[in-house]
Every structure is written in C-alpha cells, then in structure tokens.
C-alpha cells in the first residue's frame, strides 16, 4: 500500500480493502481478481493502482495494520499477552476465519515476523512485558519462539471455530508453563 495522508486516498484504500473482505466471504481468495475488487468497490482501475500494487498488497496492508495495532497494545501497557492475543483474534475474527478458509493463516505469522524486524529498531516501551524476560538474552530467537508458539495456539483455536473459552486455553498454557518452572 502506498502511504498517504490524503483523505480521499485513505477513503479509497478503505473501500478497496472492505471490497476484498466482502469478496472473500463469497469466493476463495485465489479466485478474486483486481477487476472484481474494483467492481465491488465501485472504483476505477487507476484509483486501485494509485493505492495498491496488487490484490496481495491489499491483503498484506490490512494484516500489517492489525499487527501493528496488536504490537502497540503490547508495547504500551502492562498487559497480559495471552489475553491480548486472544482479544486480537476475536476483534479480527472475520478476517482470520477467511484466511483459515483459504489456508492462509500463515501470512499473519509471516507479517508478525516481518514486523518484529521493524519493531526491534524502534524503542520498545518499558511496560512491554518481554523487556524484563529477555534482558541479557538473545531476544530475537526468544521472540520467534513466543510468537510461533502462541500463533500456533491461536491458529488451532481458529481452526476449531473459536468456540472454546479463551480462559480455558489460557489456563492450560499457564499451568503448563508453571509445571515447566517458567
């Protein structure tokens, strides 16, 4: 996505993104074309290409936006990370379920891993719960371990229809970590 502060361009980006989401409700992602997105959004081709490079760019920009919001939540508050990731999944349920149907949940993990590289360059807030845990250790691998593990849990939960109570899942994880002495 091409970054802009222009209100008209921002509105077009939103309309294009929402059109892709609506189309993903009706058809597999691989079958959706830019032309269909344009028809759904009622926008011209030049408007699309002023804002996005491709259909994949639309989806990636949406995923990157929600991941950035997630990391900002974790970084700027004394939060329970497990609760925050489940809240993230609930808030973005429609998109995550669409990605699950299209066998594309891995894209979220890829974007998380990409974001970590960018995020690492920024100053991490002192309230971030991982600052104390990772101090003096090779945080890059520990972050990958944490993100991969929790994302697999979230992926399984999504795959099972998000029906189980997150409190039960979080309790199981906490009990497991406690048994490990973590």
TORKOL-4160 file (C-alpha; in steps of 0.2 Angstrom, whole numbers, padded with zeros to 4 digits, m for minus):
182
<pt num="1" X="0000" Y="0000" Z="0000"/>
<pt num="2" X="0006" Y="0017" Z="m0004"/>
<pt num="3" X="0006" Y="0028" Z="0012"/>
<pt num="4" X="m0004" Y="0044" Z="0011"/>
<pt num="5" X="m0012" Y="0057" Z="0022"/>
<pt num="6" X="m0024" Y="0062" Z="0008"/>
<pt num="7" X="m0042" Y="0059" Z="0015"/>
<pt num="8" X="m0048" Y="0054" Z="m0002"/>
<pt num="9" X="m0034" Y="0041" Z="m0005"/>
<pt num="10" X="m0037" Y="0035" Z="0013"/>
<pt num="11" X="m0056" Y="0033" Z="0009"/>
<pt num="12" X="m0052" Y="0023" Z="m0007"/>
<pt num="13" X="m0040" Y="0012" Z="0002"/>
<pt num="14" X="m0053" Y="0008" Z="0015"/>
<pt num="15" X="m0066" Y="0005" Z="0001"/>
<pt num="16" X="m0054" Y="m0007" Z="m0008"/>
<pt num="17" X="m0050" Y="m0016" Z="0007"/>
<pt num="18" X="m0068" Y="m0018" Z="0013"/>
<pt num="19" X="m0072" Y="m0024" Z="m0005"/>
<pt num="20" X="m0059" Y="m0038" Z="m0004"/>
<pt num="21" X="m0066" Y="m0044" Z="0013"/>
<pt num="22" X="m0083" Y="m0044" Z="0006"/>
<pt num="23" X="m0077" Y="m0054" Z="m0009"/>
<pt num="24" X="m0068" Y="m0066" Z="0002"/>
<pt num="25" X="m0084" Y="m0070" Z="0011"/>
<pt num="26" X="m0091" Y="m0076" Z="m0006"/>
<pt num="27" X="m0076" Y="m0084" Z="m0015"/>
<pt num="28" X="m0059" Y="m0091" Z="m0012"/>
<pt num="29" X="m0045" Y="m0078" Z="m0012"/>
<pt num="30" X="m0036" Y="m0086" Z="m0027"/>
<pt num="31" X="m0051" Y="m0083" Z="m0037"/>
<pt num="32" X="m0054" Y="m0065" Z="m0033"/>
<pt num="33" X="m0047" Y="m0053" Z="m0046"/>
<pt num="34" X="m0042" Y="m0035" Z="m0045"/>
<pt num="35" X="m0056" Y="m0031" Z="m0058"/>
<pt num="36" X="m0069" Y="m0039" Z="m0046"/>
<pt num="37" X="m0062" Y="m0029" Z="m0031"/>
<pt num="38" X="m0064" Y="m0013" Z="m0042"/>
<pt num="39" X="m0082" Y="m0018" Z="m0047"/>
<pt num="40" X="m0086" Y="m0022" Z="m0029"/>
<pt num="41" X="m0079" Y="m0005" Z="m0023"/>
<pt num="42" X="m0086" Y="0004" Z="m0037"/>
<pt num="43" X="m0069" Y="0012" Z="m0041"/>
<pt num="44" X="m0058" Y="0015" Z="m0056"/>
<pt num="45" X="m0043" Y="0005" Z="m0060"/>
<pt num="46" X="m0031" Y="0020" Z="m0059"/>
<pt num="47" X="m0038" Y="0023" Z="m0041"/>
<pt num="48" X="m0033" Y="0005" Z="m0036"/>
<pt num="49" X="m0016" Y="0006" Z="m0043"/>
<pt num="50" X="m0013" Y="0023" Z="m0035"/>
<pt num="51" X="m0015" Y="0015" Z="m0019"/>
<pt num="52" X="m0010" Y="m0003" Z="m0020"/>
<pt num="53" X="0002" Y="m0014" Z="m0031"/>
<pt num="54" X="m0009" Y="m0029" Z="m0032"/>
<pt num="55" X="m0023" Y="m0039" Z="m0023"/>
<pt num="56" X="m0010" Y="m0047" Z="m0012"/>
<pt num="57" X="m0004" Y="m0029" Z="m0007"/>
<pt num="58" X="m0022" Y="m0025" Z="m0001"/>
<pt num="59" X="m0022" Y="m0040" Z="0010"/>
<pt num="60" X="m0005" Y="m0038" Z="0017"/>
<pt num="61" X="m0008" Y="m0020" Z="0021"/>
<pt num="62" X="m0023" Y="m0025" Z="0031"/>
<pt num="63" X="m0014" Y="m0038" Z="0040"/>
<pt num="64" X="0001" Y="m0027" Z="0044"/>
<pt num="65" X="m0011" Y="m0014" Z="0050"/>
<pt num="66" X="m0019" Y="m0025" Z="0063"/>
<pt num="67" X="m0002" Y="m0032" Z="0068"/>
<pt num="68" X="0004" Y="m0015" Z="0071"/>
<pt num="69" X="m0011" Y="m0012" Z="0082"/>
<pt num="70" X="m0008" Y="m0028" Z="0092"/>
<pt num="71" X="0011" Y="m0024" Z="0095"/>
<pt num="72" X="0006" Y="m0006" Z="0100"/>
<pt num="73" X="m0006" Y="m0013" Z="0113"/>
<pt num="74" X="0008" Y="m0025" Z="0120"/>
<pt num="75" X="0021" Y="m0012" Z="0120"/>
<pt num="76" X="0012" Y="0002" Z="0128"/>
<pt num="77" X="0004" Y="m0005" Z="0143"/>
<pt num="78" X="0006" Y="m0018" Z="0156"/>
<pt num="79" X="m0004" Y="m0031" Z="0148"/>
<pt num="80" X="m0007" Y="m0049" Z="0149"/>
<pt num="81" X="0000" Y="m0055" Z="0132"/>
<pt num="82" X="m0011" Y="m0071" Z="0131"/>
<pt num="83" X="m0027" Y="m0060" Z="0134"/>
<pt num="84" X="m0021" Y="m0048" Z="0122"/>
<pt num="85" X="m0018" Y="m0060" Z="0108"/>
<pt num="86" X="m0035" Y="m0069" Z="0111"/>
<pt num="87" X="m0043" Y="m0051" Z="0110"/>
<pt num="88" X="m0034" Y="m0048" Z="0094"/>
<pt num="89" X="m0041" Y="m0064" Z="0087"/>
<pt num="90" X="m0059" Y="m0060" Z="0092"/>
<pt num="91" X="m0058" Y="m0042" Z="0086"/>
<pt num="92" X="m0051" Y="m0048" Z="0069"/>
<pt num="93" X="m0062" Y="m0064" Z="0068"/>
<pt num="94" X="m0070" Y="m0062" Z="0051"/>
<pt num="95" X="m0053" Y="m0059" Z="0043"/>
<pt num="96" X="m0044" Y="m0073" Z="0052"/>
<pt num="97" X="m0059" Y="m0085" Z="0048"/>
<pt num="98" X="m0057" Y="m0080" Z="0030"/>
<pt num="99" X="m0039" Y="m0083" Z="0030"/>
<pt num="100" X="m0042" Y="m0100" Z="0038"/>
<pt num="101" X="m0054" Y="m0105" Z="0024"/>
<pt num="102" X="m0041" Y="m0100" Z="0011"/>
<pt num="103" X="m0027" Y="m0109" Z="0020"/>
<pt num="104" X="m0018" Y="m0093" Z="0023"/>
<pt num="105" X="m0016" Y="m0090" Z="0041"/>
<pt num="106" X="0002" Y="m0092" Z="0039"/>
<pt num="107" X="0003" Y="m0075" Z="0031"/>
<pt num="108" X="m0002" Y="m0067" Z="0048"/>
<pt num="109" X="0013" Y="m0076" Z="0056"/>
<pt num="110" X="0025" Y="m0070" Z="0042"/>
<pt num="111" X="0019" Y="m0052" Z="0044"/>
<pt num="112" X="0022" Y="m0054" Z="0063"/>
<pt num="113" X="0039" Y="m0060" Z="0060"/>
<pt num="114" X="0042" Y="m0046" Z="0047"/>
<pt num="115" X="0035" Y="m0033" Z="0059"/>
<pt num="116" X="0047" Y="m0039" Z="0073"/>
<pt num="117" X="0062" Y="m0034" Z="0062"/>
<pt num="118" X="0054" Y="m0017" Z="0060"/>
<pt num="119" X="0049" Y="m0016" Z="0078"/>
<pt num="120" X="0066" Y="m0021" Z="0085"/>
<pt num="121" X="0073" Y="m0005" Z="0078"/>
<pt num="122" X="0060" Y="0006" Z="0087"/>
<pt num="123" X="0062" Y="0009" Z="0106"/>
<pt num="124" X="0052" Y="m0004" Z="0115"/>
<pt num="125" X="0042" Y="0003" Z="0129"/>
<pt num="126" X="0047" Y="m0001" Z="0147"/>
<pt num="127" X="0030" Y="m0008" Z="0150"/>
<pt num="128" X="0032" Y="m0021" Z="0137"/>
<pt num="129" X="0031" Y="m0037" Z="0147"/>
<pt num="130" X="0045" Y="m0045" Z="0137"/>
<pt num="131" X="0058" Y="m0032" Z="0142"/>
<pt num="132" X="0061" Y="m0040" Z="0159"/>
<pt num="133" X="0061" Y="m0058" Z="0152"/>
<pt num="134" X="0073" Y="m0055" Z="0138"/>
<pt num="135" X="0086" Y="m0044" Z="0147"/>
<pt num="136" X="0103" Y="m0051" Z="0143"/>
<pt num="137" X="0097" Y="m0065" Z="0132"/>
<pt num="138" X="0096" Y="m0067" Z="0113"/>
<pt num="139" X="0079" Y="m0059" Z="0111"/>
<pt num="140" X="0077" Y="m0062" Z="0093"/>
<pt num="141" X="0076" Y="m0081" Z="0095"/>
<pt num="142" X="0065" Y="m0079" Z="0110"/>
<pt num="143" X="0053" Y="m0068" Z="0102"/>
<pt num="144" X="0052" Y="m0080" Z="0087"/>
<pt num="145" X="0049" Y="m0094" Z="0100"/>
<pt num="146" X="0035" Y="m0084" Z="0108"/>
<pt num="147" X="0026" Y="m0078" Z="0093"/>
<pt num="148" X="0027" Y="m0095" Z="0084"/>
<pt num="149" X="0021" Y="m0104" Z="0099"/>
<pt num="150" X="0006" Y="m0093" Z="0103"/>
<pt num="151" X="0002" Y="m0091" Z="0085"/>
<pt num="152" X="0000" Y="m0110" Z="0083"/>
<pt num="153" X="m0012" Y="m0110" Z="0098"/>
<pt num="154" X="m0022" Y="m0096" Z="0090"/>
<pt num="155" X="m0022" Y="m0105" Z="0073"/>
<pt num="156" X="m0028" Y="m0121" Z="0081"/>
<pt num="157" X="m0042" Y="m0111" Z="0091"/>
<pt num="158" X="m0047" Y="m0103" Z="0074"/>
<pt num="159" X="m0047" Y="m0120" Z="0065"/>
<pt num="160" X="m0059" Y="m0126" Z="0079"/>
<pt num="161" X="m0071" Y="m0112" Z="0076"/>
<pt num="162" X="m0065" Y="m0101" Z="0091"/>
<pt num="163" X="m0078" Y="m0110" Z="0101"/>
<pt num="164" X="m0068" Y="m0114" Z="0116"/>
<pt num="165" X="m0067" Y="m0101" Z="0130"/>
<pt num="166" X="m0051" Y="m0092" Z="0129"/>
<pt num="167" X="m0050" Y="m0093" Z="0148"/>
<pt num="168" X="m0049" Y="m0112" Z="0147"/>
<pt num="169" X="m0035" Y="m0111" Z="0134"/>
<pt num="170" X="m0025" Y="m0098" Z="0144"/>
<pt num="171" X="m0027" Y="m0108" Z="0160"/>
<pt num="172" X="m0020" Y="m0123" Z="0151"/>
<pt num="173" X="m0005" Y="m0113" Z="0145"/>
<pt num="174" X="m0001" Y="m0105" Z="0162"/>
<pt num="175" X="m0002" Y="m0122" Z="0170"/>
<pt num="176" X="0009" Y="m0130" Z="0158"/>
<pt num="177" X="0022" Y="m0115" Z="0160"/>
<pt num="178" X="0020" Y="m0117" Z="0179"/>
<pt num="179" X="0024" Y="m0135" Z="0178"/>
<pt num="180" X="0040" Y="m0131" Z="0167"/>
<pt num="181" X="0045" Y="m0119" Z="0180"/>
<pt num="182" X="0043" Y="m0104" Z="0169"/>
